[in-house]
Amino acid sequence: MKIKILFTTSLGILALIHTPWSLADNLNGKNIYLQRCAVCHGEDLKGTGPLAKKSNPPTPDLTTPAFKKRLKDYPGVIVSSIILRPNGDLIPRTLQENAVKLPPFAWRVQDFRDLNQYMLGALSKNR
């Protein structure tokens, strides 16, 4: 959810309302996931994509309770730390070994947020 400032009073009290993520944010997150993640994790996030068993270690199931908790507790951190992992080797190596070419992508902070939000929404549907 996004927080929107509604108004401030003379006492400096802030009124906040929660608004749902916009359709555009959700579509951006979904598009990024489908274009860059589903090849390994599958559309269902369960590690069922075409390259799931070709990576070493095998592609994890993102619908596990442990992953859901991490995604909720550390929004965006899990997504960005996996994509921008320090060794930066596992994902590109798996793609290269299987002749999969993803176009370069200039990640923005908003992209990480949108991807995280999309995954949380998809996971809540997979209960």
C-alpha positions in Angstrom: 0.0 0.0 0.0 1.1 3.5 -0.6 0.6 6.2 2.0 -0.8 9.5 0.7 -0.7 12.8 2.7 -4.2 14.0 3.0 -3.8 17.3 4.9 -1.9 18.9 7.8 -3.5 21.0 10.6 -2.4 24.1 12.3 -1.2 21.8 15.1 1.0 20.0 12.6 -1.0 16.8 12.7 -0.7 14.8 9.6 -3.7 12.9 8.3 -2.6 9.8 6.3 -4.6 7.5 4.2 -3.6 4.2 2.7 -4.3 3.9 -1.0 -3.9 0.7 -3.0 -1.0 0.4 -5.3 -1.9 1.8 -8.6 -2.6 -0.5 -11.6 0.4 0.9 -13.3 2.7 -0.1 -10.4 1.3 -3.6 -10.4 1.6 -3.9 -14.2 5.2 -2.7 -14.1 6.0 -5.3 -11.4 4.2 -8.0 -13.3 5.9 -7.2 -16.6 9.4 -7.2 -14.9 8.6 -10.5 -13.2 7.3 -12.2 -16.4 10.2 -10.8 -18.6 13.1 -11.4 -16.2 12.1 -13.9 -13.5 9.5 -16.3 -14.8 12.0 -18.1 -17.0 13.4 -19.7 -13.9 10.7 -19.2 -11.2 7.7 -19.8 -13.4 4.6 -17.7 -13.7 3.3 -19.4 -10.5 6.5 -18.4 -8.5 7.0 -22.0 -7.5 10.3 -22.6 -9.3 8.6 -24.2 -12.3 10.0 -22.2 -15.2 11.8 -23.8 -18.1 15.2 -23.2 -16.5 14.2 -24.1 -13.0 16.1 -27.4 -12.8 19.0 -26.3 -15.0 20.5 -23.9 -12.4 22.8 -25.1 -9.7 21.4 -24.9 -7.0 17.9 -25.4 -8.5 15.6 -22.5 -8.6 13.8 -22.0 -5.3 10.1 -22.0 -4.8 9.2 -18.4 -3.9 5.8 -19.5 -2.4 7.3 -21.0 0.8 6.3 -19.5 4.1 9.9 -18.6 4.8 10.2 -16.6 1.6 6.8 -14.9 2.0 7.9 -13.8 5.5 11.2 -12.4 4.2 9.5 -10.6 1.4 7.1 -9.0 3.8 9.6 -8.2 6.6 12.2 -6.7 4.2 10.3 -5.2 1.3 12.5 -4.6 -1.7 15.6 -5.8 0.0 15.1 -9.4 -0.9 14.3 -8.6 -4.5 17.2 -6.2 -4.9 19.7 -8.4 -3.0 19.0 -11.4 -5.2 19.1 -9.4 -8.5 22.2 -7.5 -7.4 23.8 -10.3 -5.4 27.5 -9.5 -4.5 29.0 -12.2 -6.7 26.6 -11.4 -9.5 27.3 -14.8 -10.9 24.5 -17.3 -10.4 21.7 -15.8 -12.5 23.8 -14.6 -15.5 25.7 -17.9 -15.5 22.5 -20.0 -15.6 21.1 -17.8 -18.4 24.3 -18.0 -20.4 24.7 -21.7 -20.0 21.2 -22.1 -21.4 21.6 -19.6 -24.3 19.0 -17.2 -22.8 19.7 -13.6 -23.5 17.9 -11.0 -21.4 18.3 -7.5 -22.6 20.1 -5.1 -20.3 17.9 -3.5 -17.8 18.5 -0.2 -15.9 16.9 -1.0 -12.5 15.2 1.9 -10.7 14.3 1.9 -7.1 10.6 2.0 -8.2 11.2 -1.2 -10.2 12.3 -3.0 -7.1 9.3 -1.7 -5.2 6.9 -2.7 -8.0 8.4 -6.1 -8.4 8.2 -6.7 -4.6 4.6 -5.5 -4.6 3.6 -7.7 -7.5 5.2 -10.7 -5.9 3.4 -10.1 -2.6 0.1 -9.8 -4.4 0.8 -13.0 -6.4 1.8 -14.8 -3.2 -1.3 -13.8 -1.4 -3.3 -15.4 -4.2 -1.3 -18.6 -3.9 -2.3 -19.2 -0.2 
